[in-house]
Amino acid sequence: MPLVEPGRKAPAFPLPDQDGRTRRLKDYPGRPLILYFYPKDDTPEVADRYGVWQKKSLYGRPYMGVARLTYLIGPDGTGARRWDNVKVDGHAADVLRAVDEV
């Protein structure tokens, strides 16, 4: 279960965009890329590839689900930053500041 970690090459992936077109990491050379995972749009295949399909607990009962997590992939295709247990308030601003730094 590979993770995107700072300094490590991000795994290749095919993902459908909002228009149904397939997008890949290699489609964005030289550009930073943000991947944000959240439980509502449960995508197990992608979540497993990026290590966000994890054991969770709700009211003491274990289950598998998507961890709320954001990755910033740098222009060179390596992990630049990772945010765990993301809270929505202020998160977008934090991510945009990090994008400006890569």
Buried (B, 14 or more C-beta within 10 A) or exposed (E): EEBBBEEEBBEEBEBEEEEEEEBEBEEEEEEBBBBBBBEEEEBEEBBBBBBBBEEBEEEEEEEEBBBBBBBBBBEEBBBBBBBEEBEEEEBEEBBEEBBEEB
